[in-house]
């Protein structure tokens, strides 16, 4: 699997919305590719902001903008 294929499927992978075969392919790639591992780490950090109760809640408009930026980044 190549980086561009991983990036296209990354959001679904992080959301647990890929089948077992694709998950294994992505994980195999992540074991070998530090660039994609970094991107996963970054996206997980951003997702944690959404999940945690923060003393500074993100405005809805910022959440939407971040979501769009993440999706665009994953499509590259």
PyMOL Python script that loads the backbone (N, CA, C, O; Angstrom):
from pymol import cmd

cmd.read_pdbstr("""\
ATOM      1  N   UNK A   1       0.845  -1.170   0.000  1.00  0.00           N
ATOM      2  CA  UNK A   1       0.000   0.000   0.000  1.00  0.00           C
ATOM      3  C   UNK A   1       0.890   1.233   0.000  1.00  0.00           C
ATOM      4  O   UNK A   1       1.924   1.268   0.666  1.00  0.00           O
ATOM      5  N   UNK A   2       0.476   2.236  -0.751  1.00  0.00           N
ATOM      6  CA  UNK A   2       1.239   3.478  -0.868  1.00  0.00           C
ATOM      7  C   UNK A   2       0.627   4.563   0.018  1.00  0.00           C
ATOM      8  O   UNK A   2      -0.523   4.469   0.447  1.00  0.00           O
ATOM      9  N   UNK A   3       1.435   5.599   0.280  1.00  0.00           N
ATOM     10  CA  UNK A   3       1.005   6.696   1.149  1.00  0.00           C
ATOM     11  C   UNK A   3      -0.311   7.324   0.687  1.00  0.00           C
ATOM     12  O   UNK A   3      -1.196   7.581   1.503  1.00  0.00           O
ATOM     13  N   UNK A   4      -0.441   7.572  -0.622  1.00  0.00           N
ATOM     14  CA  UNK A   4      -1.665   8.228  -1.090  1.00  0.00           C
ATOM     15  C   UNK A   4      -2.903   7.365  -0.851  1.00  0.00           C
ATOM     16  O   UNK A   4      -3.988   7.896  -0.614  1.00  0.00           O
ATOM     17  N   UNK A   5      -2.753   6.044  -0.911  1.00  0.00           N
ATOM     18  CA  UNK A   5      -3.880   5.155  -0.633  1.00  0.00           C
ATOM     19  C   UNK A   5      -4.238   5.198   0.864  1.00  0.00           C
ATOM     20  O   UNK A   5      -5.411   5.179   1.236  1.00  0.00           O
ATOM     21  N   UNK A   6      -3.215   5.257   1.696  1.00  0.00           N
ATOM     22  CA  UNK A   6      -3.454   5.348   3.142  1.00  0.00           C
ATOM     23  C   UNK A   6      -4.172   6.653   3.451  1.00  0.00           C
ATOM     24  O   UNK A   6      -5.152   6.661   4.195  1.00  0.00           O
ATOM     25  N   UNK A   7      -3.693   7.754   2.887  1.00  0.00           N
ATOM     26  CA  UNK A   7      -4.292   9.059   3.168  1.00  0.00           C
ATOM     27  C   UNK A   7      -5.752   9.110   2.745  1.00  0.00           C
ATOM     28  O   UNK A   7      -6.568   9.735   3.423  1.00  0.00           O
ATOM     29  N   UNK A   8      -6.094   8.464   1.637  1.00  0.00           N
ATOM     30  CA  UNK A   8      -7.483   8.454   1.180  1.00  0.00           C
ATOM     31  C   UNK A   8      -8.402   7.727   2.159  1.00  0.00           C
ATOM     32  O   UNK A   8      -9.591   8.033   2.248  1.00  0.00           O
ATOM     33  N   UNK A   9      -7.850   6.775   2.882  1.00  0.00           N
ATOM     34  CA  UNK A   9      -8.656   5.942   3.777  1.00  0.00           C
ATOM     35  C   UNK A   9      -8.436   6.254   5.251  1.00  0.00           C
ATOM     36  O   UNK A   9      -9.012   5.600   6.121  1.00  0.00           O
ATOM     37  N   UNK A  10      -7.605   7.251   5.531  1.00  0.00           N
ATOM     38  CA  UNK A  10      -7.168   7.497   6.896  1.00  0.00           C
ATOM     39  C   UNK A  10      -8.303   7.861   7.843  1.00  0.00           C
ATOM     40  O   UNK A  10      -8.364   7.320   8.947  1.00  0.00           O
ATOM     41  N   UNK A  11      -9.187   8.742   7.459  1.00  0.00           N
ATOM     42  CA  UNK A  11     -10.275   9.149   8.352  1.00  0.00           C
ATOM     43  C   UNK A  11     -11.186   7.956   8.661  1.00  0.00           C
ATOM     44  O   UNK A  11     -11.588   7.765   9.809  1.00  0.00           O
ATOM     45  N   UNK A  12     -11.510   7.166   7.654  1.00  0.00           N
ATOM     46  CA  UNK A  12     -12.341   5.983   7.891  1.00  0.00           C
ATOM     47  C   UNK A  12     -11.604   4.978   8.770  1.00  0.00           C
ATOM     48  O   UNK A  12     -12.219   4.325   9.613  1.00  0.00           O
ATOM     49  N   UNK A  13     -10.292   4.849   8.579  1.00  0.00           N
ATOM     50  CA  UNK A  13      -9.479   3.966   9.420  1.00  0.00           C
ATOM     51  C   UNK A  13      -9.531   4.429  10.870  1.00  0.00           C
ATOM     52  O   UNK A  13      -9.769   3.626  11.773  1.00  0.00           O
ATOM     53  N   UNK A  14      -9.308   5.721  11.095  1.00  0.00           N
ATOM     54  CA  UNK A  14      -9.308   6.254  12.451  1.00  0.00           C
ATOM     55  C   UNK A  14     -10.680   6.137  13.110  1.00  0.00           C
ATOM     56  O   UNK A  14     -10.778   6.003  14.329  1.00  0.00           O
ATOM     57  N   UNK A  15     -11.734   6.188  12.304  1.00  0.00           N
ATOM     58  CA  UNK A  15     -13.097   6.053  12.821  1.00  0.00           C
ATOM     59  C   UNK A  15     -13.520   4.589  12.964  1.00  0.00           C
ATOM     60  O   UNK A  15     -14.623   4.303  13.429  1.00  0.00           O
ATOM     61  N   UNK A  16     -12.639   3.661  12.562  1.00  0.00           N
ATOM     62  CA  UNK A  16     -12.970   2.237  12.648  1.00  0.00           C
ATOM     63  C   UNK A  16     -13.970   1.791  11.608  1.00  0.00           C
ATOM     64  O   UNK A  16     -14.715   0.833  11.812  1.00  0.00           O
ATOM     65  N   UNK A  17     -13.981   2.504  10.475  1.00  0.00           N
ATOM     66  CA  UNK A  17     -14.979   2.224   9.434  1.00  0.00           C
ATOM     67  C   UNK A  17     -14.384   1.536   8.204  1.00  0.00           C
ATOM     68  O   UNK A  17     -14.904   1.682   7.097  1.00  0.00           O
ATOM     69  N   UNK A  18     -13.297   0.786   8.396  1.00  0.00           N
ATOM     70  CA  UNK A  18     -12.727   0.024   7.290  1.00  0.00           C
ATOM     71  C   UNK A  18     -12.820  -1.455   7.629  1.00  0.00           C
ATOM     72  O   UNK A  18     -12.838  -1.840   8.798  1.00  0.00           O
ATOM     73  N   UNK A  19     -12.877  -2.279   6.584  1.00  0.00           N
ATOM     74  CA  UNK A  19     -12.951  -3.713   6.850  1.00  0.00           C
ATOM     75  C   UNK A  19     -11.591  -4.226   7.336  1.00  0.00           C
ATOM     76  O   UNK A  19     -10.583  -3.523   7.267  1.00  0.00           O
ATOM     77  N   UNK A  20     -11.590  -5.439   7.816  1.00  0.00           N
ATOM     78  CA  UNK A  20     -10.394  -6.016   8.433  1.00  0.00           C
ATOM     79  C   UNK A  20      -9.210  -6.051   7.469  1.00  0.00           C
ATOM     80  O   UNK A  20      -8.080  -5.751   7.856  1.00  0.00           O
ATOM     81  N   UNK A  21      -9.465  -6.412   6.234  1.00  0.00           N
ATOM     82  CA  UNK A  21      -8.390  -6.504   5.233  1.00  0.00           C
ATOM     83  C   UNK A  21      -7.721  -5.145   5.011  1.00  0.00           C
ATOM     84  O   UNK A  21      -6.493  -5.049   5.000  1.00  0.00           O
ATOM     85  N   UNK A  22      -8.518  -4.114   4.839  1.00  0.00           N
ATOM     86  CA  UNK A  22      -7.966  -2.781   4.621  1.00  0.00           C
ATOM     87  C   UNK A  22      -7.258  -2.280   5.880  1.00  0.00           C
ATOM     88  O   UNK A  22      -6.208  -1.643   5.793  1.00  0.00           O
ATOM     89  N   UNK A  23      -7.828  -2.566   7.037  1.00  0.00           N
ATOM     90  CA  UNK A  23      -7.191  -2.167   8.300  1.00  0.00           C
ATOM     91  C   UNK A  23      -5.796  -2.776   8.412  1.00  0.00           C
ATOM     92  O   UNK A  23      -4.849  -2.091   8.799  1.00  0.00           O
ATOM     93  N   UNK A  24      -5.664  -4.048   8.077  1.00  0.00           N
ATOM     94  CA  UNK A  24      -4.364  -4.724   8.145  1.00  0.00           C
ATOM     95  C   UNK A  24      -3.376  -4.135   7.142  1.00  0.00           C
ATOM     96  O   UNK A  24      -2.193  -3.987   7.448  1.00  0.00           O
ATOM     97  N   UNK A  25      -3.856  -3.799   5.951  1.00  0.00           N
ATOM     98  CA  UNK A  25      -2.983  -3.179   4.950  1.00  0.00           C
ATOM     99  C   UNK A  25      -2.480  -1.816   5.436  1.00  0.00           C
ATOM    100  O   UNK A  25      -1.296  -1.500   5.317  1.00  0.00           O
ATOM    101  N   UNK A  26      -3.388  -1.028   5.977  1.00  0.00           N
ATOM    102  CA  UNK A  26      -3.005   0.294   6.480  1.00  0.00           C
ATOM    103  C   UNK A  26      -2.020   0.151   7.630  1.00  0.00           C
ATOM    104  O   UNK A  26      -1.010   0.854   7.672  1.00  0.00           O
ATOM    105  N   UNK A  27      -2.301  -0.750   8.558  1.00  0.00           N
ATOM    106  CA  UNK A  27      -1.409  -0.936   9.698  1.00  0.00           C
ATOM    107  C   UNK A  27      -0.036  -1.438   9.263  1.00  0.00           C
ATOM    108  O   UNK A  27       0.979  -1.061   9.849  1.00  0.00           O
ATOM    109  N   UNK A  28      -0.002  -2.277   8.252  1.00  0.00           N
ATOM    110  CA  UNK A  28       1.282  -2.732   7.709  1.00  0.00           C
ATOM    111  C   UNK A  28       2.070  -1.566   7.140  1.00  0.00           C
ATOM    112  O   UNK A  28       3.283  -1.479   7.332  1.00  0.00           O
ATOM    113  N   UNK A  29       1.393  -0.678   6.447  1.00  0.00           N
ATOM    114  CA  UNK A  29       2.048   0.507   5.889  1.00  0.00           C
ATOM    115  C   UNK A  29       2.535   1.415   7.010  1.00  0.00           C
ATOM    116  O   UNK A  29       3.654   1.925   6.953  1.00  0.00           O
ATOM    117  N   UNK A  30       1.713   1.619   8.019  1.00  0.00           N
ATOM    118  CA  UNK A  30       2.083   2.498   9.125  1.00  0.00           C
ATOM    119  C   UNK A  30       3.303   1.982   9.877  1.00  0.00           C
ATOM    120  O   UNK A  30       4.090   2.770  10.402  1.00  0.00           O
ATOM    121  N   UNK A  31       3.464   0.667   9.931  1.00  0.00           N
ATOM    122  CA  UNK A  31       4.644   0.091  10.581  1.00  0.00           C
ATOM    123  C   UNK A  31       5.930   0.450   9.851  1.00  0.00           C
ATOM    124  O   UNK A  31       7.004   0.480  10.453  1.00  0.00           O
ATOM    125  N   UNK A  32       5.822   0.723   8.555  1.00  0.00           N
ATOM    126  CA  UNK A  32       7.011   1.002   7.735  1.00  0.00           C
ATOM    127  C   UNK A  32       7.206   2.478   7.424  1.00  0.00           C
ATOM    128  O   UNK A  32       8.315   2.890   7.085  1.00  0.00           O
ATOM    129  N   UNK A  33       6.153   3.287   7.532  1.00  0.00           N
ATOM    130  CA  UNK A  33       6.200   4.674   7.044  1.00  0.00           C
ATOM    131  C   UNK A  33       6.059   5.668   8.200  1.00  0.00           C
ATOM    132  O   UNK A  33       4.978   5.827   8.767  1.00  0.00           O
ATOM    133  N   UNK A  34       7.149   6.323   8.532  1.00  0.00           N
ATOM    134  CA  UNK A  34       7.117   7.280   9.642  1.00  0.00           C
ATOM    135  C   UNK A  34       6.287   8.513   9.301  1.00  0.00           C
ATOM    136  O   UNK A  34       5.685   9.107  10.196  1.00  0.00           O
ATOM    137  N   UNK A  35       6.240   8.910   8.037  1.00  0.00           N
ATOM    138  CA  UNK A  35       5.456  10.081   7.633  1.00  0.00           C
ATOM    139  C   UNK A  35       3.965   9.852   7.895  1.00  0.00           C
ATOM    140  O   UNK A  35       3.289  10.712   8.460  1.00  0.00           O
ATOM    141  N   UNK A  36       3.468   8.713   7.490  1.00  0.00           N
ATOM    142  CA  UNK A  36       2.054   8.403   7.706  1.00  0.00           C
ATOM    143  C   UNK A  36       1.763   8.184   9.193  1.00  0.00           C
ATOM    144  O   UNK A  36       0.693   8.559   9.674  1.00  0.00           O
ATOM    145  N   UNK A  37       2.701   7.583   9.919  1.00  0.00           N
ATOM    146  CA  UNK A  37       2.529   7.421  11.364  1.00  0.00           C
ATOM    147  C   UNK A  37       2.401   8.776  12.046  1.00  0.00           C
ATOM    148  O   UNK A  37       1.578   8.947  12.946  1.00  0.00           O
ATOM    149  N   UNK A  38       3.215   9.740  11.618  1.00  0.00           N
ATOM    150  CA  UNK A  38       3.129  11.091  12.174  1.00  0.00           C
ATOM    151  C   UNK A  38       1.772  11.706  11.903  1.00  0.00           C
ATOM    152  O   UNK A  38       1.191  12.353  12.775  1.00  0.00           O
ATOM    153  N   UNK A  39       1.268  11.507  10.699  1.00  0.00           N
ATOM    154  CA  UNK A  39      -0.033  12.070  10.349  1.00  0.00           C
ATOM    155  C   UNK A  39      -1.131  11.439  11.202  1.00  0.00           C
ATOM    156  O   UNK A  39      -2.038  12.137  11.656  1.00  0.00           O
ATOM    157  N   UNK A  40      -1.058  10.136  11.423  1.00  0.00           N
ATOM    158  CA  UNK A  40      -2.030   9.455  12.278  1.00  0.00           C
ATOM    159  C   UNK A  40      -1.956  10.022  13.693  1.00  0.00           C
ATOM    160  O   UNK A  40      -2.983  10.275  14.324  1.00  0.00           O
ATOM    161  N   UNK A  41      -0.750  10.216  14.178  1.00  0.00           N
ATOM    162  CA  UNK A  41      -0.566  10.766  15.516  1.00  0.00           C
ATOM    163  C   UNK A  41      -1.174  12.164  15.628  1.00  0.00           C
ATOM    164  O   UNK A  41      -1.851  12.479  16.607  1.00  0.00           O
ATOM    165  N   UNK A  42      -0.926  12.991  14.628  1.00  0.00           N
ATOM    166  CA  UNK A  42      -1.482  14.345  14.608  1.00  0.00           C
ATOM    167  C   UNK A  42      -3.005  14.315  14.580  1.00  0.00           C
ATOM    168  O   UNK A  42      -3.660  15.032  15.337  1.00  0.00           O
ATOM    169  N   UNK A  43      -3.558  13.493  13.716  1.00  0.00           N
ATOM    170  CA  UNK A  43      -5.018  13.413  13.607  1.00  0.00           C
ATOM    171  C   UNK A  43      -5.639  12.854  14.877  1.00  0.00           C
ATOM    172  O   UNK A  43      -6.717  13.286  15.284  1.00  0.00           O
ATOM    173  N   UNK A  44      -4.967  11.897  15.506  1.00  0.00           N
ATOM    174  CA  UNK A  44      -5.475  11.372  16.779  1.00  0.00           C
ATOM    175  C   UNK A  44      -5.454  12.451  17.850  1.00  0.00           C
ATOM    176  O   UNK A  44      -6.359  12.520  18.683  1.00  0.00           O
ATOM    177  N   UNK A  45      -4.420  13.299  17.833  1.00  0.00           N
ATOM    178  CA  UNK A  45      -4.349  14.401  18.791  1.00  0.00           C
ATOM    179  C   UNK A  45      -5.489  15.379  18.605  1.00  0.00           C
ATOM    180  O   UNK A  45      -6.083  15.848  19.576  1.00  0.00           O
ATOM    181  N   UNK A  46      -5.793  15.684  17.357  1.00  0.00           N
ATOM    182  CA  UNK A  46      -6.902  16.586  17.061  1.00  0.00           C
ATOM    183  C   UNK A  46      -8.232  15.936  17.471  1.00  0.00           C
ATOM    184  O   UNK A  46      -9.106  16.594  18.037  1.00  0.00           O
ATOM    185  N   UNK A  47      -8.369  14.655  17.182  1.00  0.00           N
ATOM    186  CA  UNK A  47      -9.603  13.951  17.553  1.00  0.00           C
ATOM    187  C   UNK A  47      -9.781  13.939  19.065  1.00  0.00           C
ATOM    188  O   UNK A  47     -10.903  14.026  19.565  1.00  0.00           O
ATOM    189  N   UNK A  48      -8.670  13.830  19.794  1.00  0.00           N
ATOM    190  CA  UNK A  48      -8.753  13.866  21.259  1.00  0.00           C
ATOM    191  C   UNK A  48      -9.319  15.190  21.752  1.00  0.00           C
ATOM    192  O   UNK A  48     -10.022  15.228  22.762  1.00  0.00           O
ATOM    193  N   UNK A  49      -9.017  16.276  21.046  1.00  0.00           N
ATOM    194  CA  UNK A  49      -9.580  17.569  21.426  1.00  0.00           C
ATOM    195  C   UNK A  49     -11.101  17.547  21.352  1.00  0.00           C
ATOM    196  O   UNK A  49     -11.781  18.146  22.185  1.00  0.00           O
ATOM    197  N   UNK A  50     -11.620  16.862  20.362  1.00  0.00           N
ATOM    198  CA  UNK A  50     -13.070  16.748  20.213  1.00  0.00           C
ATOM    199  C   UNK A  50     -13.677  15.899  21.327  1.00  0.00           C
ATOM    200  O   UNK A  50     -14.766  16.194  21.820  1.00  0.00           O
ATOM    201  N   UNK A  51     -12.962  14.843  21.717  1.00  0.00           N
ATOM    202  CA  UNK A  51     -13.505  13.880  22.676  1.00  0.00           C
ATOM    203  C   UNK A  51     -13.457  14.370  24.109  1.00  0.00           C
ATOM    204  O   UNK A  51     -14.354  14.076  24.899  1.00  0.00           O
ATOM    205  N   UNK A  52     -12.422  15.111  24.446  1.00  0.00           N
ATOM    206  CA  UNK A  52     -12.218  15.516  25.836  1.00  0.00           C
ATOM    207  C   UNK A  52     -13.045  16.750  26.168  1.00  0.00           C
ATOM    208  O   UNK A  52     -13.333  17.593  25.318  1.00  0.00           O
ATOM    209  N   UNK A  53     -13.408  16.816  27.421  1.00  0.00           N
ATOM    210  CA  UNK A  53     -14.043  18.036  27.910  1.00  0.00           C
ATOM    211  C   UNK A  53     -12.929  19.033  28.157  1.00  0.00           C
ATOM    212  O   UNK A  53     -12.128  18.868  29.077  1.00  0.00           O
ATOM    213  N   UNK A  54     -12.883  20.045  27.352  1.00  0.00           N
ATOM    214  CA  UNK A  54     -11.827  21.044  27.437  1.00  0.00           C
ATOM    215  C   UNK A  54     -12.347  22.261  28.189  1.00  0.00           C
ATOM    216  O   UNK A  54     -13.527  22.597  28.089  1.00  0.00           O
ATOM    217  N   UNK A  55     -11.462  22.928  28.948  1.00  0.00           N
ATOM    218  CA  UNK A  55     -11.906  24.161  29.592  1.00  0.00           C
ATOM    219  C   UNK A  55     -12.191  25.258  28.559  1.00  0.00           C
ATOM    220  O   UNK A  55     -12.813  26.274  28.869  1.00  0.00           O
ATOM    221  N   UNK A  56     -11.730  25.036  27.347  1.00  0.00           N
ATOM    222  CA  UNK A  56     -11.961  25.989  26.262  1.00  0.00           C
ATOM    223  C   UNK A  56     -12.627  25.254  25.103  1.00  0.00           C
ATOM    224  O   UNK A  56     -11.946  24.843  24.163  1.00  0.00           O
ATOM    225  N   UNK A  57     -13.932  25.086  25.155  1.00  0.00           N
ATOM    226  CA  UNK A  57     -14.614  24.358  24.080  1.00  0.00           C
ATOM    227  C   UNK A  57     -14.405  25.044  22.738  1.00  0.00           C
ATOM    228  O   UNK A  57     -14.395  26.271  22.634  1.00  0.00           O
ATOM    229  N   UNK A  58     -14.240  24.219  21.724  1.00  0.00           N
ATOM    230  CA  UNK A  58     -14.068  24.752  20.381  1.00  0.00           C
ATOM    231  C   UNK A  58     -15.403  25.226  19.835  1.00  0.00           C
ATOM    232  O   UNK A  58     -16.408  24.526  19.958  1.00  0.00           O
ATOM    233  N   UNK A  59     -15.425  26.405  19.235  1.00  0.00           N
ATOM    234  CA  UNK A  59     -16.655  26.865  18.572  1.00  0.00           C
ATOM    235  C   UNK A  59     -16.994  25.932  17.406  1.00  0.00           C
ATOM    236  O   UNK A  59     -16.101  25.359  16.782  1.00  0.00           O
ATOM    237  N   UNK A  60     -18.264  25.787  17.124  1.00  0.00           N
ATOM    238  CA  UNK A  60     -18.708  24.902  16.043  1.00  0.00           C
ATOM    239  C   UNK A  60     -18.049  25.261  14.724  1.00  0.00           C
ATOM    240  O   UNK A  60     -17.674  24.369  13.964  1.00  0.00           O
ATOM    241  N   UNK A  61     -17.899  26.549  14.435  1.00  0.00           N
ATOM    242  CA  UNK A  61     -17.291  26.954  13.163  1.00  0.00           C
ATOM    243  C   UNK A  61     -15.843  26.472  13.073  1.00  0.00           C
ATOM    244  O   UNK A  61     -15.390  26.087  11.995  1.00  0.00           O
ATOM    245  N   UNK A  62     -15.115  26.488  14.184  1.00  0.00           N
ATOM    246  CA  UNK A  62     -13.733  26.020  14.186  1.00  0.00           C
ATOM    247  C   UNK A  62     -13.687  24.500  14.022  1.00  0.00           C
ATOM    248  O   UNK A  62     -12.822  23.975  13.321  1.00  0.00           O
ATOM    249  N   UNK A  63     -14.612  23.798  14.665  1.00  0.00           N
ATOM    250  CA  UNK A  63     -14.685  22.344  14.495  1.00  0.00           C
ATOM    251  C   UNK A  63     -14.913  21.992  13.026  1.00  0.00           C
ATOM    252  O   UNK A  63     -14.273  21.090  12.486  1.00  0.00           O
ATOM    253  N   UNK A  64     -15.826  22.710  12.395  1.00  0.00           N
ATOM    254  CA  UNK A  64     -16.129  22.451  10.985  1.00  0.00           C
ATOM    255  C   UNK A  64     -14.919  22.749  10.107  1.00  0.00           C
ATOM    256  O   UNK A  64     -14.619  21.994   9.182  1.00  0.00           O
ATOM    257  N   UNK A  65     -14.226  23.847  10.394  1.00  0.00           N
ATOM    258  CA  UNK A  65     -13.051  24.210   9.612  1.00  0.00           C
ATOM    259  C   UNK A  65     -11.944  23.176   9.786  1.00  0.00           C
ATOM    260  O   UNK A  65     -11.292  22.802   8.811  1.00  0.00           O
ATOM    261  N   UNK A  66     -11.723  22.712  11.003  1.00  0.00           N
ATOM    262  CA  UNK A  66     -10.711  21.685  11.251  1.00  0.00           C
ATOM    263  C   UNK A  66     -11.069  20.392  10.525  1.00  0.00           C
ATOM    264  O   UNK A  66     -10.204  19.742   9.938  1.00  0.00           O
ATOM    265  N   UNK A  67     -12.334  20.027  10.568  1.00  0.00           N
ATOM    266  CA  UNK A  67     -12.772  18.816   9.881  1.00  0.00           C
ATOM    267  C   UNK A  67     -12.493  18.907   8.389  1.00  0.00           C
ATOM    268  O   UNK A  67     -12.007  17.947   7.792  1.00  0.00           O
ATOM    269  N   UNK A  68     -12.794  20.044   7.783  1.00  0.00           N
ATOM    270  CA  UNK A  68     -12.525  20.223   6.352  1.00  0.00           C
ATOM    271  C   UNK A  68     -11.036  20.160   6.051  1.00  0.00           C
ATOM    272  O   UNK A  68     -10.630  19.538   5.069  1.00  0.00           O
ATOM    273  N   UNK A  69     -10.217  20.793   6.882  1.00  0.00           N
ATOM    274  CA  UNK A  69      -8.771  20.772   6.673  1.00  0.00           C
ATOM    275  C   UNK A  69      -8.213  19.365   6.799  1.00  0.00           C
ATOM    276  O   UNK A  69      -7.339  18.973   6.025  1.00  0.00           O
ATOM    277  N   UNK A  70      -8.702  18.610   7.756  1.00  0.00           N
ATOM    278  CA  UNK A  70      -8.251  17.236   7.925  1.00  0.00           C
ATOM    279  C   UNK A  70      -8.622  16.394   6.711  1.00  0.00           C
ATOM    280  O   UNK A  70      -7.801  15.634   6.198  1.00  0.00           O
ATOM    281  N   UNK A  71      -9.854  16.532   6.260  1.00  0.00           N
ATOM    282  CA  UNK A  71     -10.302  15.757   5.090  1.00  0.00           C
ATOM    283  C   UNK A  71      -9.484  16.121   3.859  1.00  0.00           C
ATOM    284  O   UNK A  71      -9.108  15.239   3.087  1.00  0.00           O
ATOM    285  N   UNK A  72      -9.202  17.411   3.662  1.00  0.00           N
ATOM    286  CA  UNK A  72      -8.382  17.835   2.517  1.00  0.00           C
ATOM    287  C   UNK A  72      -6.980  17.265   2.631  1.00  0.00           C
ATOM    288  O   UNK A  72      -6.410  16.822   1.634  1.00  0.00           O
ATOM    289  N   UNK A  73      -6.425  17.268   3.813  1.00  0.00           N
ATOM    290  CA  UNK A  73      -5.083  16.754   4.043  1.00  0.00           C
ATOM    291  C   UNK A  73      -5.021  15.259   3.740  1.00  0.00           C
ATOM    292  O   UNK A  73      -4.030  14.774   3.193  1.00  0.00           O
ATOM    293  N   UNK A  74      -6.062  14.542   4.090  1.00  0.00           N
ATOM    294  CA  UNK A  74      -6.073  13.101   3.875  1.00  0.00           C
ATOM    295  C   UNK A  74      -6.244  12.735   2.400  1.00  0.00           C
ATOM    296  O   UNK A  74      -5.869  11.634   1.996  1.00  0.00           O
ATOM    297  N   UNK A  75      -6.790  13.618   1.608  1.00  0.00           N
ATOM    298  CA  UNK A  75      -7.020  13.348   0.193  1.00  0.00           C
ATOM    299  C   UNK A  75      -5.787  13.607  -0.661  1.00  0.00           C
ATOM    300  O   UNK A  75      -5.733  13.176  -1.812  1.00  0.00           O
ATOM    301  N   UNK A  76      -4.794  14.307  -0.113  1.00  0.00           N
ATOM    302  CA  UNK A  76      -3.599  14.632  -0.892  1.00  0.00           C
ATOM    303  C   UNK A  76      -2.762  13.416  -1.166  1.00  0.00           C
ATOM    304  O   UNK A  76      -1.719  13.518  -1.811  1.00  0.00           O
TER     305      UNK A  76
END
""", "prot")
cmd.dss("prot")
cmd.show_as("cartoon", "prot")
cmd.util.cbc("prot")
cmd.orient("prot")
